[in-house]
Amino acid sequence: MKKTVKVVAAIIENNQNEILCALRSHQMSIPNKWEFPGGKVEEGENYQEALEREISEELKCKIKAGDIINDNTHEYEKFIINLISIEAKIVEGTPVATEHAKLIWLPKENLDSIIWAPADIPAVKEIMQANEGAPQ
């Protein structure tokens, strides 16, 4: 039986209506695919606490995690991921790629211009659909 991993992902938006996207490095599983940064939920943590800890460790900046945007379960070849995407704002520092190959800020309407890890795609679609209805 495949192991299910509970993971939180940060949908970090800047003042220019852009979202932070992270490119998975060659050393990571699912390499060279884009994702929203985040990581595994530890025992005893709620989703927001887990996300704030993971972003602090991975991107060396502080965020304030907000509402859940998307909750999706995706089955990969070797494991199942339950990916909870959460809106977040940077409250201190600037994101730095310590584990990822690259970080970019991408306008919401262009999120589909890069190749995403399959588990992140439902959140990408949800953000883009919400953006279509938003006043410009």
A tleap script that builds the chain and sets N, CA, C and O, in Angstrom:
source leaprc.protein.ff14SB
mol = sequence {
  NMET LYS LYS THR VAL LYS VAL VAL ALA ALA
  ILE ILE GLU ASN ASN GLN ASN GLU ILE LEU
  CYS ALA LEU ARG SER HIE GLN MET SER ILE
  PRO ASN LYS TRP GLU PHE PRO GLY GLY LYS
  VAL GLU GLU GLY GLU ASN TYR GLN GLU ALA
  LEU GLU ARG GLU ILE SER GLU GLU LEU LYS
  CYS LYS ILE LYS ALA GLY ASP ILE ILE ASN
  ASP ASN THR HIE GLU TYR GLU LYS PHE ILE
  ILE ASN LEU ILE SER ILE GLU ALA LYS ILE
  VAL GLU GLY THR PRO VAL ALA THR GLU HIE
  ALA LYS LEU ILE TRP LEU PRO LYS GLU ASN
  LEU ASP SER ILE ILE TRP ALA PRO ALA ASP
  ILE PRO ALA VAL LYS GLU ILE MET GLN ALA
  ASN GLU GLY ALA PRO CGLN
}
set mol.1.N position { 0.832 -1.194 0.000 }
set mol.1.CA position { 0.000 0.000 0.000 }
set mol.1.C position { 0.874 1.254 0.000 }
set mol.1.O position { 1.860 1.332 0.733 }
set mol.2.N position { 0.511 2.219 -0.815 }
set mol.2.CA position { 1.278 3.458 -0.910 }
set mol.2.C position { 1.047 4.314 0.326 }
set mol.2.O position { -0.042 4.350 0.898 }
set mol.3.N position { 2.111 5.000 0.713 }
set mol.3.CA position { 2.041 5.909 1.850 }
set mol.3.C position { 1.407 7.226 1.394 }
set mol.3.O position { 1.734 7.740 0.324 }
set mol.4.N position { 0.492 7.773 2.218 }
set mol.4.CA position { -0.086 9.088 1.946 }
set mol.4.C position { 0.673 10.125 2.756 }
set mol.4.O position { 0.826 9.995 3.971 }
set mol.5.N position { 1.144 11.155 2.069 }
set mol.5.CA position { 1.914 12.227 2.696 }
set mol.5.C position { 1.059 13.492 2.685 }
set mol.5.O position { 0.552 13.897 1.639 }
set mol.6.N position { 0.902 14.115 3.858 }
set mol.6.CA position { 0.141 15.367 3.972 }
set mol.6.C position { 1.129 16.529 3.845 }
set mol.6.O position { 2.069 16.652 4.630 }
set mol.7.N position { 0.896 17.377 2.841 }
set mol.7.CA position { 1.820 18.459 2.517 }
set mol.7.C position { 1.044 19.768 2.406 }
set mol.7.O position { -0.073 19.804 1.891 }
set mol.8.N position { 1.662 20.845 2.901 }
set mol.8.CA position { 1.092 22.184 2.749 }
set mol.8.C position { 1.923 22.964 1.735 }
set mol.8.O position { 3.139 22.791 1.647 }
set mol.9.N position { 1.250 23.825 0.971 }
set mol.9.CA position { 1.918 24.638 -0.040 }
set mol.9.C position { 1.470 26.087 0.100 }
set mol.9.O position { 0.294 26.367 0.335 }
set mol.10.N position { 2.423 27.001 -0.047 }
set mol.10.CA position { 2.140 28.431 0.115 }
set mol.10.C position { 1.803 29.081 -1.219 }
set mol.10.O position { 2.566 28.995 -2.181 }
set mol.11.N position { 0.651 29.729 -1.256 }
set mol.11.CA position { 0.284 30.568 -2.393 }
set mol.11.C position { 0.621 31.992 -1.934 }
set mol.11.O position { -0.211 32.691 -1.355 }
set mol.12.N position { 1.863 32.398 -2.211 }
set mol.12.CA position { 2.370 33.696 -1.745 }
set mol.12.C position { 2.186 34.714 -2.867 }
set mol.12.O position { 2.711 34.555 -3.969 }
set mol.13.N position { 1.427 35.759 -2.557 }
set mol.13.CA position { 1.154 36.799 -3.553 }
set mol.13.C position { 1.877 38.080 -3.158 }
set mol.13.O position { 1.920 38.452 -1.985 }
set mol.14.N position { 2.454 38.756 -4.176 }
set mol.14.CA position { 3.103 40.048 -3.897 }
set mol.14.C position { 2.154 41.187 -4.284 }
set mol.14.O position { 1.012 40.941 -4.674 }
set mol.15.N position { 2.626 42.422 -4.175 }
set mol.15.CA position { 1.781 43.595 -4.435 }
set mol.15.C position { 1.473 43.793 -5.917 }
set mol.15.O position { 0.612 44.600 -6.266 }
set mol.16.N position { 2.174 43.059 -6.797 }
set mol.16.CA position { 1.935 43.191 -8.234 }
set mol.16.C position { 0.992 42.092 -8.763 }
set mol.16.O position { 0.926 41.858 -9.970 }
set mol.17.N position { 0.265 41.422 -7.852 }
set mol.17.CA position { -0.673 40.372 -8.257 }
set mol.17.C position { 0.067 39.166 -8.854 }
set mol.17.O position { -0.465 38.463 -9.713 }
set mol.18.N position { 1.302 38.940 -8.384 }
set mol.18.CA position { 2.107 37.816 -8.850 }
set mol.18.C position { 2.214 36.764 -7.737 }
set mol.18.O position { 2.131 37.080 -6.550 }
set mol.19.N position { 2.400 35.513 -8.155 }
set mol.19.CA position { 2.484 34.386 -7.234 }
set mol.19.C position { 3.898 33.810 -7.275 }
set mol.19.O position { 4.500 33.705 -8.343 }
set mol.20.N position { 4.424 33.437 -6.105 }
set mol.20.CA position { 5.762 32.846 -6.020 }
set mol.20.C position { 5.709 31.382 -6.453 }
set mol.20.O position { 4.932 30.595 -5.914 }
set mol.21.N position { 6.541 31.027 -7.427 }
set mol.21.CA position { 6.623 29.668 -7.962 }
set mol.21.C position { 8.045 29.150 -7.750 }
set mol.21.O position { 9.013 29.896 -7.901 }
set mol.22.N position { 8.164 27.863 -7.397 }
set mol.22.CA position { 9.465 27.274 -7.081 }
set mol.22.C position { 9.735 26.082 -8.000 }
set mol.22.O position { 8.881 25.211 -8.163 }
set mol.23.N position { 10.928 26.050 -8.600 }
set mol.23.CA position { 11.319 24.953 -9.491 }
set mol.23.C position { 12.022 23.875 -8.680 }
set mol.23.O position { 13.033 24.135 -8.028 }
set mol.24.N position { 11.475 22.655 -8.727 }
set mol.24.CA position { 12.065 21.522 -8.000 }
set mol.24.C position { 13.443 21.208 -8.588 }
set mol.24.O position { 13.611 21.176 -9.807 }
set mol.25.N position { 14.422 20.978 -7.717 }
set mol.25.CA position { 15.791 20.717 -8.170 }
set mol.25.C position { 15.951 19.282 -8.661 }
set mol.25.O position { 15.056 18.454 -8.492 }
set mol.26.N position { 17.102 18.999 -9.271 }
set mol.26.CA position { 17.413 17.656 -9.782 }
set mol.26.C position { 17.424 16.617 -8.671 }
set mol.26.O position { 17.140 15.447 -8.930 }
set mol.27.N position { 17.743 17.012 -7.436 }
set mol.27.CA position { 17.839 16.081 -6.315 }
set mol.27.C position { 16.481 15.694 -5.736 }
set mol.27.O position { 16.371 14.693 -5.027 }
set mol.28.N position { 15.460 16.469 -6.029 }
set mol.28.CA position { 14.133 16.231 -5.448 }
set mol.28.C position { 13.369 15.188 -6.279 }
set mol.28.O position { 13.665 14.963 -7.452 }
set mol.29.N position { 12.369 14.555 -5.626 }
set mol.29.CA position { 11.464 13.724 -6.422 }
set mol.29.C position { 10.679 14.675 -7.326 }
set mol.29.O position { 10.519 15.851 -7.001 }
set mol.30.N position { 10.197 14.175 -8.443 }
set mol.30.CA position { 9.503 15.001 -9.443 }
set mol.30.C position { 10.377 16.221 -9.814 }
set mol.30.O position { 9.937 17.362 -9.676 }
set mol.31.N position { 11.615 15.974 -10.283 }
set mol.31.CA position { 12.542 17.077 -10.584 }
set mol.31.C position { 12.094 17.915 -11.783 }
set mol.31.O position { 11.347 17.453 -12.646 }
set mol.32.N position { 12.571 19.153 -11.809 }
set mol.32.CA position { 12.355 20.076 -12.924 }
set mol.32.C position { 10.897 20.396 -13.206 }
set mol.32.O position { 10.538 20.745 -14.331 }
set mol.33.N position { 10.064 20.279 -12.194 }
set mol.33.CA position { 8.666 20.696 -12.303 }
set mol.33.C position { 8.475 21.845 -11.298 }
set mol.33.O position { 9.160 21.916 -10.278 }
set mol.34.N position { 7.545 22.722 -11.609 }
set mol.34.CA position { 7.269 23.858 -10.740 }
set mol.34.C position { 6.242 23.462 -9.680 }
set mol.34.O position { 5.398 22.593 -9.897 }
set mol.35.N position { 6.338 24.122 -8.538 }
set mol.35.CA position { 5.402 23.876 -7.447 }
set mol.35.C position { 5.252 25.141 -6.620 }
set mol.35.O position { 6.019 26.094 -6.758 }
set mol.36.N position { 4.245 25.125 -5.757 }
set mol.36.CA position { 4.148 26.159 -4.735 }
set mol.36.C position { 4.985 25.657 -3.573 }
set mol.36.O position { 4.847 24.497 -3.185 }
set mol.37.N position { 5.861 26.498 -2.997 }
set mol.37.CA position { 6.761 26.021 -1.939 }
set mol.37.C position { 6.016 25.612 -0.678 }
set mol.37.O position { 4.937 26.127 -0.385 }
set mol.38.N position { 6.594 24.693 0.052 }
set mol.38.CA position { 5.980 24.210 1.288 }
set mol.38.C position { 6.640 22.915 1.726 }
set mol.38.O position { 7.813 22.679 1.435 }
set mol.39.N position { 5.890 22.078 2.424 }
set mol.39.CA position { 6.470 20.822 2.891 }
set mol.39.C position { 5.505 20.028 3.749 }
set mol.39.O position { 4.321 20.347 3.855 }
set mol.40.N position { 6.048 18.983 4.357 }
set mol.40.CA position { 5.235 18.036 5.124 }
set mol.40.C position { 4.730 18.641 6.430 }
set mol.40.O position { 5.399 19.447 7.078 }
set mol.41.N position { 3.517 18.215 6.788 }
set mol.41.CA position { 2.921 18.597 8.065 }
set mol.41.C position { 3.453 17.635 9.123 }
set mol.41.O position { 3.355 16.418 8.963 }
set mol.42.N position { 4.016 18.178 10.203 }
set mol.42.CA position { 4.555 17.355 11.293 }
set mol.42.C position { 3.442 17.043 12.298 }
set mol.42.O position { 2.426 17.735 12.360 }
set mol.43.N position { 3.657 16.003 13.066 }
set mol.43.CA position { 2.723 15.594 14.117 }
set mol.43.C position { 2.442 16.773 15.055 }
set mol.43.O position { 3.371 17.424 15.533 }
set mol.44.N position { 1.156 17.043 15.314 }
set mol.44.CA position { 0.782 18.087 16.271 }
set mol.44.C position { 0.687 19.483 15.692 }
set mol.44.O position { 0.290 20.411 16.398 }
set mol.45.N position { 1.042 19.662 14.420 }
set mol.45.CA position { 0.968 20.988 13.803 }
set mol.45.C position { -0.367 21.155 13.081 }
set mol.45.O position { -0.903 20.197 12.524 }
set mol.46.N position { -0.902 22.388 13.094 }
set mol.46.CA position { -2.014 22.654 12.184 }
set mol.46.C position { -1.406 23.090 10.847 }
set mol.46.O position { -0.198 23.314 10.758 }
set mol.47.N position { -2.227 23.208 9.828 }
set mol.47.CA position { -1.706 23.495 8.483 }
set mol.47.C position { -0.952 24.821 8.412 }
set mol.47.O position { 0.103 24.912 7.784 }
set mol.48.N position { -1.502 25.846 9.062 }
set mol.48.CA position { -0.864 27.164 9.006 }
set mol.48.C position { 0.499 27.150 9.714 }
set mol.48.O position { 1.470 27.717 9.213 }
set mol.49.N position { 0.562 26.499 10.881 }
set mol.49.CA position { 1.851 26.401 11.601 }
set mol.49.C position { 2.879 25.652 10.759 }
set mol.49.O position { 4.035 26.064 10.671 }
set mol.50.N position { 2.458 24.558 10.143 }
set mol.50.CA position { 3.367 23.761 9.317 }
set mol.50.C position { 3.902 24.592 8.154 }
set mol.50.O position { 5.093 24.553 7.844 }
set mol.51.N position { 3.008 25.343 7.518 }
set mol.51.CA position { 3.424 26.147 6.369 }
set mol.51.C position { 4.394 27.252 6.781 }
set mol.51.O position { 5.401 27.480 6.110 }
set mol.52.N position { 4.095 27.932 7.875 }
set mol.52.CA position { 4.985 29.006 8.339 }
set mol.52.C position { 6.369 28.446 8.682 }
set mol.52.O position { 7.380 29.075 8.368 }
set mol.53.N position { 6.428 27.279 9.317 }
set mol.53.CA position { 7.717 26.637 9.646 }
set mol.53.C position { 8.462 26.236 8.371 }
set mol.53.O position { 9.650 26.524 8.229 }
set mol.54.N position { 7.771 25.578 7.454 }
set mol.54.CA position { 8.413 25.106 6.223 }
set mol.54.C position { 8.987 26.259 5.396 }
set mol.54.O position { 10.109 26.167 4.899 }
set mol.55.N position { 8.227 27.333 5.250 }
set mol.55.CA position { 8.698 28.472 4.452 }
set mol.55.C position { 9.896 29.137 5.137 }
set mol.55.O position { 10.834 29.565 4.466 }
set mol.56.N position { 9.866 29.223 6.454 }
set mol.56.CA position { 11.008 29.767 7.196 }
set mol.56.C position { 12.259 28.929 6.944 }
set mol.56.O position { 13.340 29.477 6.723 }
set mol.57.N position { 12.116 27.595 6.977 }
set mol.57.CA position { 13.253 26.698 6.750 }
set mol.57.C position { 13.724 26.714 5.289 }
set mol.57.O position { 14.923 26.781 5.017 }
set mol.58.N position { 12.774 26.654 4.359 }
set mol.58.CA position { 13.093 26.497 2.936 }
set mol.58.C position { 13.471 27.795 2.238 }
set mol.58.O position { 14.391 27.817 1.421 }
set mol.59.N position { 12.768 28.873 2.554 }
set mol.59.CA position { 12.940 30.123 1.810 }
set mol.59.C position { 13.565 31.248 2.627 }
set mol.59.O position { 13.781 32.347 2.116 }
set mol.60.N position { 13.858 30.973 3.903 }
set mol.60.CA position { 14.527 31.939 4.783 }
set mol.60.C position { 13.798 33.280 4.877 }
set mol.60.O position { 14.424 34.339 4.917 }
set mol.61.N position { 12.463 33.216 4.912 }
set mol.61.CA position { 11.662 34.418 5.147 }
set mol.61.C position { 10.466 34.012 6.005 }
set mol.61.O position { 10.171 32.827 6.160 }
set mol.62.N position { 9.786 35.013 6.556 }
set mol.62.CA position { 8.627 34.728 7.409 }
set mol.62.C position { 7.355 35.069 6.655 }
set mol.62.O position { 7.265 36.091 5.973 }
set mol.63.N position { 6.360 34.176 6.795 }
set mol.63.CA position { 5.052 34.412 6.186 }
set mol.63.C position { 3.976 34.338 7.253 }
set mol.63.O position { 4.194 33.825 8.350 }
set mol.64.N position { 2.817 34.859 6.909 }
set mol.64.CA position { 1.602 34.669 7.704 }
set mol.64.C position { 0.664 33.853 6.832 }
set mol.64.O position { 0.223 34.315 5.779 }
set mol.65.N position { 0.361 32.637 7.274 }
set mol.65.CA position { -0.522 31.750 6.515 }
set mol.65.C position { -1.971 32.103 6.792 }
set mol.65.O position { -2.342 32.426 7.920 }
set mol.66.N position { -2.788 32.035 5.741 }
set mol.66.CA position { -4.202 32.394 5.860 }
set mol.66.C position { -5.125 31.224 5.585 }
set mol.66.O position { -5.007 30.155 6.184 }
set mol.67.N position { -6.054 31.456 4.654 }
set mol.67.CA position { -7.101 30.471 4.354 }
set mol.67.C position { -6.637 29.411 3.369 }
set mol.67.O position { -5.758 29.649 2.541 }
set mol.68.N position { -7.244 28.245 3.474 }
set mol.68.CA position { -6.987 27.171 2.520 }
set mol.68.C position { -7.657 27.532 1.196 }
set mol.68.O position { -8.833 27.893 1.165 }
set mol.69.N position { -6.899 27.433 0.109 }
set mol.69.CA position { -7.400 27.734 -1.233 }
set mol.69.C position { -7.832 26.447 -1.928 }
set mol.69.O position { -8.839 26.423 -2.635 }
set mol.70.N position { -7.061 25.373 -1.722 }
set mol.70.CA position { -7.325 24.124 -2.425 }
set mol.70.C position { -6.831 22.955 -1.579 }
set mol.70.O position { -5.795 23.042 -0.921 }
set mol.71.N position { -7.589 21.859 -1.606 }
set mol.71.CA position { -7.209 20.626 -0.912 }
set mol.71.C position { -7.370 19.507 -1.936 }
set mol.71.O position { -8.483 19.177 -2.345 }
set mol.72.N position { -6.237 18.926 -2.343 }
set mol.72.CA position { -6.233 17.974 -3.445 }
set mol.72.C position { -5.402 16.751 -3.086 }
set mol.72.O position { -4.334 16.876 -2.487 }
set mol.73.N position { -5.889 15.572 -3.449 }
set mol.73.CA position { -5.115 14.349 -3.263 }
set mol.73.C position { -4.725 13.820 -4.633 }
set mol.73.O position { -5.569 13.652 -5.513 }
set mol.74.N position { -3.419 13.556 -4.803 }
set mol.74.CA position { -2.895 13.080 -6.095 }
set mol.74.C position { -2.054 11.836 -5.868 }
set mol.74.O position { -1.223 11.789 -4.961 }
set mol.75.N position { -2.277 10.837 -6.698 }
set mol.75.CA position { -1.523 9.594 -6.581 }
set mol.75.C position { -0.375 9.580 -7.585 }
set mol.75.O position { -0.588 9.599 -8.797 }
set mol.76.N position { 0.835 9.547 -7.057 }
set mol.76.CA position { 2.037 9.391 -7.874 }
set mol.76.C position { 2.386 7.903 -7.923 }
set mol.76.O position { 1.722 7.087 -7.285 }
set mol.77.N position { 3.413 7.557 -8.669 }
set mol.77.CA position { 3.801 6.153 -8.821 }
set mol.77.C position { 4.168 5.500 -7.490 }
set mol.77.O position { 3.798 4.353 -7.236 }
set mol.78.N position { 4.903 6.238 -6.631 }
set mol.78.CA position { 5.408 5.630 -5.395 }
set mol.78.C position { 4.697 6.071 -4.121 }
set mol.78.O position { 4.864 5.439 -3.078 }
set mol.79.N position { 3.910 7.138 -4.184 }
set mol.79.CA position { 3.233 7.636 -2.980 }
set mol.79.C position { 2.002 8.439 -3.364 }
set mol.79.O position { 1.792 8.766 -4.532 }
set mol.80.N position { 1.190 8.752 -2.356 }
set mol.80.CA position { 0.000 9.584 -2.532 }
set mol.80.C position { 0.242 10.873 -1.747 }
set mol.80.O position { 0.691 10.839 -0.601 }
set mol.81.N position { -0.060 11.999 -2.374 }
set mol.81.CA position { 0.128 13.280 -1.696 }
set mol.81.C position { -1.232 13.943 -1.488 }
set mol.81.O position { -2.035 14.055 -2.415 }
set mol.82.N position { -1.469 14.379 -0.254 }
set mol.82.CA position { -2.624 15.219 0.049 }
set mol.82.C position { -2.059 16.626 0.185 }
set mol.82.O position { -1.447 16.964 1.198 }
set mol.83.N position { -2.269 17.449 -0.848 }
set mol.83.CA position { -1.673 18.781 -0.924 }
set mol.83.C position { -2.713 19.828 -0.546 }
set mol.83.O position { -3.741 19.979 -1.206 }
set mol.84.N position { -2.415 20.547 0.534 }
set mol.84.CA position { -3.295 21.614 1.010 }
set mol.84.C position { -2.622 22.942 0.675 }
set mol.84.O position { -1.596 23.288 1.260 }
set mol.85.N position { -3.205 23.687 -0.271 }
set mol.85.CA position { -2.644 24.973 -0.700 }
set mol.85.C position { -3.294 26.089 0.106 }
set mol.85.O position { -4.517 26.159 0.227 }
set mol.86.N position { -2.447 26.962 0.658 }
set mol.86.CA position { -2.896 27.990 1.599 }
set mol.86.C position { -2.374 29.357 1.168 }
set mol.86.O position { -1.200 29.511 0.830 }
set mol.87.N position { -3.267 30.348 1.185 }
set mol.87.CA position { -2.805 31.700 0.853 }
set mol.87.C position { -1.879 32.201 1.953 }
set mol.87.O position { -2.055 31.882 3.129 }
set mol.88.N position { -0.883 32.996 1.545 }
set mol.88.CA position { 0.102 33.489 2.514 }
set mol.88.C position { 0.664 34.830 2.052 }
set mol.88.O position { 0.683 35.149 0.863 }
set mol.89.N position { 1.115 35.597 3.029 }
set mol.89.CA position { 1.765 36.884 2.759 }
set mol.89.C position { 3.133 36.889 3.436 }
set mol.89.O position { 3.285 36.380 4.547 }
set mol.90.N position { 4.117 37.460 2.768 }
set mol.90.CA position { 5.440 37.613 3.380 }
set mol.90.C position { 5.354 38.747 4.395 }
set mol.90.O position { 4.882 39.838 4.076 }
set mol.91.N position { 5.811 38.488 5.616 }
set mol.91.CA position { 5.789 39.523 6.649 }
set mol.91.C position { 7.207 39.982 7.015 }
set mol.91.O position { 7.383 41.023 7.649 }
set mol.92.N position { 8.210 39.202 6.611 }
set mol.92.CA position { 9.594 39.579 6.908 }
set mol.92.C position { 10.550 38.851 5.974 }
set mol.92.O position { 10.446 37.640 5.781 }
set mol.93.N position { 11.491 39.612 5.391 }
set mol.93.CA position { 12.523 39.016 4.554 }
set mol.93.C position { 12.106 38.859 3.098 }
set mol.93.O position { 11.011 39.249 2.693 }
set mol.94.N position { 13.022 38.270 2.322 }
set mol.94.CA position { 12.824 38.006 0.900 }
set mol.94.C position { 13.092 36.531 0.660 }
set mol.94.O position { 14.095 36.006 1.145 }
set mol.95.N position { 12.215 35.840 -0.083 }
set mol.95.CA position { 12.432 34.404 -0.322 }
set mol.95.C position { 13.761 34.122 -1.030 }
set mol.95.O position { 14.144 34.819 -1.970 }
set mol.96.N position { 14.449 33.087 -0.557 }
set mol.96.CA position { 15.718 32.645 -1.118 }
set mol.96.C position { 15.598 31.151 -1.417 }
set mol.96.O position { 15.124 30.387 -0.577 }
set mol.97.N position { 16.022 30.735 -2.603 }
set mol.97.CA position { 15.954 29.314 -2.977 }
set mol.97.C position { 17.109 28.559 -2.312 }
set mol.97.O position { 18.251 28.654 -2.763 }
set mol.98.N position { 16.817 27.812 -1.246 }
set mol.98.CA position { 17.854 27.014 -0.593 }
set mol.98.C position { 17.782 25.548 -1.022 }
set mol.98.O position { 18.805 24.864 -1.065 }
set mol.99.N position { 16.584 25.067 -1.338 }
set mol.99.CA position { 16.395 23.682 -1.779 }
set mol.99.C position { 15.972 23.605 -3.239 }
set mol.99.O position { 16.299 22.645 -3.938 }
set mol.100.N position { 15.250 24.610 -3.693 }
set mol.100.CA position { 14.758 24.636 -5.078 }
set mol.100.C position { 15.836 25.150 -6.028 }
set mol.100.O position { 16.765 25.843 -5.613 }
set mol.101.N position { 15.700 24.799 -7.313 }
set mol.101.CA position { 16.651 25.262 -8.325 }
set mol.101.C position { 16.466 26.752 -8.616 }
set mol.101.O position { 17.423 27.452 -8.945 }
set mol.102.N position { 15.210 27.232 -8.491 }
set mol.102.CA position { 14.918 28.609 -8.883 }
set mol.102.C position { 13.588 29.042 -8.287 }
set mol.102.O position { 12.704 28.217 -8.059 }
set mol.103.N position { 13.449 30.343 -8.034 }
set mol.103.CA position { 12.178 30.951 -7.627 }
set mol.103.C position { 11.842 32.044 -8.630 }
set mol.103.O position { 12.722 32.789 -9.061 }
set mol.104.N position { 10.574 32.139 -8.998 }
set mol.104.CA position { 10.140 33.247 -9.860 }
set mol.104.C position { 8.794 33.767 -9.364 }
set mol.104.O position { 8.020 33.043 -8.738 }
set mol.105.N position { 8.535 35.043 -9.660 }
set mol.105.CA position { 7.218 35.642 -9.423 }
set mol.105.C position { 6.516 35.672 -10.769 }
set mol.105.O position { 7.043 36.214 -11.740 }
set mol.106.N position { 5.327 35.090 -10.824 }
set mol.106.CA position { 4.605 34.981 -12.084 }
set mol.106.C position { 3.211 35.591 -11.931 }
set mol.106.O position { 2.514 35.306 -10.958 }
set mol.107.N position { 2.796 36.440 -12.902 }
set mol.107.CA position { 1.434 36.971 -12.836 }
set mol.107.C position { 0.426 35.825 -12.833 }
set mol.107.O position { 0.629 34.803 -13.488 }
set mol.108.N position { -0.663 36.009 -12.088 }
set mol.108.CA position { -1.676 34.952 -11.964 }
set mol.108.C position { -2.152 34.443 -13.324 }
set mol.108.O position { -2.348 33.241 -13.507 }
set mol.109.N position { -2.339 35.364 -14.280 }
set mol.109.CA position { -2.866 34.939 -15.582 }
set mol.109.C position { -1.854 34.127 -16.392 }
set mol.109.O position { -2.218 33.513 -17.395 }
set mol.110.N position { -0.585 34.119 -15.965 }
set mol.110.CA position { 0.453 33.362 -16.681 }
set mol.110.C position { 0.878 32.090 -15.963 }
set mol.110.O position { 1.855 31.458 -16.366 }
set mol.111.N position { 0.172 31.704 -14.915 }
set mol.111.CA position { 0.584 30.520 -14.153 }
set mol.111.C position { 0.630 29.253 -15.007 }
set mol.111.O position { 1.395 28.333 -14.718 }
set mol.112.N position { -0.188 29.207 -16.056 }
set mol.112.CA position { -0.195 28.003 -16.900 }
set mol.112.C position { 0.915 28.001 -17.955 }
set mol.112.O position { 0.923 27.138 -18.832 }
set mol.113.N position { 1.844 28.948 -17.885 }
set mol.113.CA position { 2.928 29.018 -18.874 }
set mol.113.C position { 4.144 28.174 -18.475 }
set mol.113.O position { 5.107 28.082 -19.237 }
set mol.114.N position { 4.106 27.562 -17.294 }
set mol.114.CA position { 5.213 26.711 -16.845 }
set mol.114.C position { 4.678 25.300 -16.570 }
set mol.114.O position { 3.468 25.098 -16.474 }
set mol.115.N position { 5.581 24.337 -16.446 }
set mol.115.CA position { 5.180 22.934 -16.254 }
set mol.115.C position { 5.163 22.611 -14.769 }
set mol.115.O position { 6.202 22.577 -14.111 }
set mol.116.N position { 3.951 22.374 -14.251 }
set mol.116.CA position { 3.729 22.159 -12.826 }
set mol.116.C position { 3.807 20.685 -12.453 }
set mol.116.O position { 3.532 19.808 -13.272 }
set mol.117.N position { 4.185 20.425 -11.202 }
set mol.117.CA position { 4.051 19.084 -10.635 }
set mol.117.C position { 2.558 18.762 -10.642 }
set mol.117.O position { 1.749 19.632 -10.321 }
set mol.118.N position { 2.173 17.539 -10.997 }
set mol.118.CA position { 0.747 17.209 -11.134 }
set mol.118.C position { -0.114 17.555 -9.920 }
set mol.118.O position { -1.251 17.993 -10.093 }
set mol.119.N position { 0.387 17.375 -8.710 }
set mol.119.CA position { -0.415 17.646 -7.508 }
set mol.119.C position { -0.761 19.129 -7.368 }
set mol.119.O position { -1.756 19.470 -6.729 }
set mol.120.N position { 0.049 20.018 -7.959 }
set mol.120.CA position { -0.177 21.462 -7.836 }
set mol.120.C position { -1.181 22.004 -8.856 }
set mol.120.O position { -1.699 23.107 -8.683 }
set mol.121.N position { -1.459 21.245 -9.911 }
set mol.121.CA position { -2.289 21.743 -11.009 }
set mol.121.C position { -3.693 22.168 -10.574 }
set mol.121.O position { -4.148 23.220 -11.025 }
set mol.122.N position { -4.416 21.417 -9.722 }
set mol.122.CA position { -5.750 21.900 -9.312 }
set mol.122.C position { -5.708 23.279 -8.639 }
set mol.122.O position { -6.602 24.096 -8.861 }
set mol.123.N position { -4.689 23.545 -7.827 }
set mol.123.CA position { -4.566 24.863 -7.178 }
set mol.123.C position { -4.275 25.940 -8.220 }
set mol.123.O position { -4.822 27.040 -8.144 }
set mol.124.N position { -3.414 25.628 -9.195 }
set mol.124.CA position { -3.107 26.577 -10.273 }
set mol.124.C position { -4.400 26.958 -10.997 }
set mol.124.O position { -4.660 28.138 -11.232 }
set mol.125.N position { -5.204 25.956 -11.348 }
set mol.125.CA position { -6.467 26.214 -12.062 }
set mol.125.C position { -7.408 27.059 -11.215 }
set mol.125.O position { -8.050 27.980 -11.721 }
set mol.126.N position { -7.489 26.747 -9.937 }
set mol.126.CA position { -8.385 27.494 -9.051 }
set mol.126.C position { -7.959 28.965 -8.948 }
set mol.126.O position { -8.808 29.856 -8.990 }
set mol.127.N position { -6.661 29.223 -8.814 }
set mol.127.CA position { -6.147 30.599 -8.719 }
set mol.127.C position { -6.447 31.351 -10.019 }
set mol.127.O position { -6.885 32.501 -9.988 }
set mol.128.N position { -6.209 30.699 -11.159 }
set mol.128.CA position { -6.440 31.352 -12.447 }
set mol.128.C position { -7.928 31.647 -12.658 }
set mol.128.O position { -8.277 32.712 -13.166 }
set mol.129.N position { -8.801 30.724 -12.277 }
set mol.129.CA position { -10.242 30.949 -12.425 }
set mol.129.C position { -10.707 32.089 -11.519 }
set mol.129.O position { -11.504 32.928 -11.938 }
set mol.130.N position { -10.215 32.120 -10.289 }
set mol.130.CA position { -10.575 33.200 -9.363 }
set mol.130.C position { -10.086 34.540 -9.897 }
set mol.130.O position { -10.767 35.555 -9.749 }
set mol.131.N position { -8.906 34.549 -10.519 }
set mol.131.CA position { -8.322 35.769 -11.063 }
set mol.131.C position { -9.138 36.287 -12.249 }
set mol.131.O position { -9.243 37.500 -12.435 }
set mol.132.N position { -9.716 35.392 -13.051 }
set mol.132.CA position { -10.524 35.812 -14.202 }
set mol.132.C position { -11.726 36.640 -13.760 }
set mol.132.O position { -12.137 37.568 -14.457 }
set mol.133.N position { -12.285 36.304 -12.608 }
set mol.133.CA position { -13.451 37.025 -12.118 }
set mol.133.C position { -13.103 38.267 -11.310 }
set mol.133.O position { -13.990 39.039 -10.945 }
set mol.134.N position { -11.821 38.463 -11.028 }
set mol.134.CA position { -11.396 39.597 -10.181 }
set mol.134.C position { -11.329 40.879 -11.007 }
set mol.134.O position { -10.984 40.837 -12.188 }
set mol.135.N position { -11.658 42.028 -10.391 }
set mol.135.CA position { -11.534 43.304 -11.102 }
set mol.135.C position { -10.071 43.615 -11.380 }
set mol.135.O position { -9.222 43.417 -10.511 }
set mol.136.N position { -9.769 44.094 -12.563 }
set mol.136.CA position { -8.380 44.397 -12.952 }
set mol.136.C position { -7.988 45.788 -12.550 }
set mol.136.O position { -6.857 46.207 -12.799 }
savepdb mol mol.pdb
quit
